[in-house]
Amino acid sequence: MAKVKAEDTQFILKIYDLRREPVMRAARNYAIGELWPQNYEEFKAIIVGYGTEPNAYLRQVLTFWNMIAAMVLRGAVDEQLFIETQTEPYFLWAKFGHYIPQARKDQIDPEYLLHLEKLTSKPAAKKKIKGLRDRLIERRATATAAAKAGK
């Protein structure tokens, strides 16, 4: 294993600290645990629902990780250390990544989440995402059943 610099560890710890900020924590709670779109149209409704809390939460989380991905890709932190210590950006890509190409077209923004996509397309990331997708199938089924039971 390559030795990382102290600055790399500080970067990772700062990311962790930023994720604990109250609004960010609420946004992450929504994106990770509450939002389970069944198709692209449901995802799009959130993405284009400007002025709504769900839209603000999802944009906050996705753009946060896109910004961090850009920093990782530019060498601000050791990429392998980032992959080893972070799950959330890969989880989010596993959960929503298949919607992003169409969202780019609909939003007329060819660069929407481009850094996150580049980071998640790395070989080590793809392996991590595959495992997360398998777990997502179970979580999606549980979330869907809970939502139906609550109606």
N, C-alpha and C positions, 0 to 999 in steps of 0.2 A: 504494500500500500504506500502510495506517495504521501509524504508528510505535507500537511496543510499549514498555512500561516495563521498566526493569531488573528489577523484581520479577517480571515475567512470565518473563523469561529464567532467573532464579534458580529459579522454580517448575519450569520444564521441566528444568533441570539436576538439581534435587533428585529429580524423578521418575526420571530416568535413573540417578542414584546408587542410589536405593532398589531399582531393578530388578536391580542387580548384587550385592546381598546374596546370600550363598551358598544359603540355603534358597529364597529367591525365584527365584534363577536356576534351581535344580533344578525348582521348581514350573512356571516358565515353559517350561522344556525339555519337561516332560511335556505341558502343555496345548497347546503349539504344535506340537511335533514328534512326540510319541509317541501322543497320544490321537486316534484316528480312528474314532469311533463310526459304525457303518453305519446306525443307526436310533435312534429315540428311546429304545427300551428299553435299548440299550447305554449311552446317555448317562445315563439315569435310574439305572442300576445304579451308576455312579460317584457321581452326586449324592447318592444315599441310602446310599452305602456308608460310613457314619460309622465312624470309627476306622481307616480304611484310608489308606495313603499317597496313592493316587490321589485319593480324596475330599479329603484335606487340601490336596493340590497344586492341584486344580481350584478348590476354594473360595478358596484364597489368591489365585490369579491373578484370578479373576472378581470377587471382592469388592474387591480392590485397585483394579481399573479402574472398578468401580461407584462406589467412594468418590472416586476422582479425577474421574470424570464429574460427580458431584454438585458438586464444587468448581468445575469448569469452568462448569457451568450456573449457579452462583451468582456467577460473575464473579471468582473467585480468580485466574484467568489469562485472557489474551486468547484467546477461543475459536478464532479463525482461526489464531493461532500454534500452538495446541494441535493442531489438525487438520493443519497443515502439518508439524509435527515429530514426530507420533506415528503409528505404524501399528498397533501391537499391539492396542489396544482394538478397532479396526475389523476387524482380522484375526480376533480372537476372536469378534466378533459375526457376521462372515461365516461363520465355522466352526460356531458353536453357537447363534446367535440364533434360528434357526427352531425350536429345541427349547424355548426359554424360556417361551412361553405355556403349553404343556402342563406344564412343570415348576412353573410358578406354581400351576396347579390342583392338581397332585399334592402339592405341599408346603404347600398351603393358605396361601400367602404371596403375596398379590396385588401386593406391591411388590418381589419378587425381581428384582434387576438392573434396576429401573425407571429409574434415572439413566443407566445405560449405554445402555439402549434409547432414551431421550429424546435423548441426545447423538448416537447413531448414526442417528437419524432426521432429522437436519438435512440440508438439501440438499447441502452440500459433502461431508458424511460419506457420504451415499448414493452419490454418485459414486465416492468412494474405495472403498467396500464392493463396488460392482459389479465394479470391476477386481480386487479381492482374491478375490471369488467365482470369477471366471474362472480365476485362478491356483490356487485351492484345488481345483478339479476335477482338475487335473493332479497336484497334490501328494497328494490323496487316492488317486488311482489308483496312484501310485508307492508310497505307504505300504501300501496293500492288497496289492499284488503282493509287496512285500518281506516282509510278514507271512505270506503264503501260502507263500513260498519258504522261510521260516524254520521252518515247521511240519513 
